[in-house]
Amino acid sequence: MVAVMIQGTGSNVGKSLLVAGLCRAARRRGLSVAPFKPQNMSNNAAVTADGGEIGRAQALQARACGLDPVTDMNPVLLKPETDTGAQVLLHGRPIARAQARDYAALKPRLLEGVLDSFRRLSAAHDLVIVEGAGSPAEVNLRPRDIANMGFARAAAVPVVLAGDIDRGGVIAQIVGTQAVIDAEDAAMVRGFLINKFRGDPRLFDDGYAMIADRTGWPGFGVIPWFAGAHRLPAEDAVDLRASCGQGLHVVCLTLSRIANFDDLDPLAAEPGVRLTMLGPGRAIPGDADLVVIPGTKSTIGDLAFLRAQGWDIDLAAHLRRAGHVLGICGGFQMLGQVIDDPAGADGTAGQVLGLGLLDVRTVMAPDKRVVQVAGQALGQPVRGYEIHMGRTTGPDCTRPFGMMPDPDGAISADGRVMGSYLHGLFSDDGFRAAFLARLGAPSAPGYEAGVDQALDDLADHLETHMDVDGLLAVAH
């Protein structure tokens, strides 16, 4: 077993991109390398070839390694359904719904599954690069921890700690982490990184030396802000971003349980598209050409959220202005006449009225469809994945959005309201061009090639600004 773990001083310090860049750098050294994250919390899931779910950040890291994603790369995935509860997946499959206060009771079983996955990956590859979650400084969570030092100690994996200078206080972040974790956990740390620096890194020389002096840990570099990060799929909702393109105005409703929002990344990359991620309390702009209702972890809950923002009224006005609407997955279900949940698969059992913009009806069921699919839509090849509960039927389904190879989705009689269960649909250049052409917008090819180029650029960035060889030498 040869592995190294990147932990962070907090959430969103750049761990996922650091691991992706290191994976690509290790691959370019001729190593067989795989990513691993013991526990992830995200509603942005990827589907593996065997029908399991993992965090999309691990799917991107797998791509950096030249691998297809497998469930062992992220054995525990938590998908929040409420502010205090989440669906718990182990090895890609749901095993429980748990409230935060009850989750600790599952930890022994989950740690066993995590270690099993790690051993399988370690046996199959020269190197495993592990990503932590949150921060080891959250010492109140240390008992039964499986995401940070609990895993590192159980698997004997050395740790490099990454701090985020962009948010300020990075000296306190790193020195403070050492101060609050116990001595045996601190002994797992082999060094530190400073991430997201803006300006001249030499201006931080004294601070860098102070961290090394206070902690006794060596530094592996000060990494400037990576300007190409916007070309890579974002995992966390806090990273949702609008585009600065011109032309067709696409508005995506930022639901409270938004899921798989990287569906919109290829549109954001289009120079002929201006993407607005519309937050709560804001009206749908009158100049919107297309409104997207994205996927969600809680269709019925987010339908109520949508109505609470007044977006149902705005959508009606948008359509009166001859605008277009696209619902993806849960957004597709919301567009129908009725959502029926007899067993409470989506939350509380019952039936609610949909937005009534498509003549379809959805019945929720406990069995989840999780599958990679490929087919045709708008006369173009398209591929992606489905990840949903519920089945949707009705007269508008006779005008399917695509064939995957079975009919998928529905289109209204006037063609301006569309719904589909297909995630990832805009990644295919041909389909994206055909879709945008229907709305009168041009398209630039090469989205997927651009992601691979961004991974290479990220690896180059790390090679330039940090001691990659020194960090990889920490692995054992």
Summary of the structure (lengths in Angstrom):
residues: 476
radius of gyration: 22.7
end to end distance: 6.7
largest distance: 70.3
contacts: 1707
relative contact order: 0.13
helix: 38%
strand: 29%
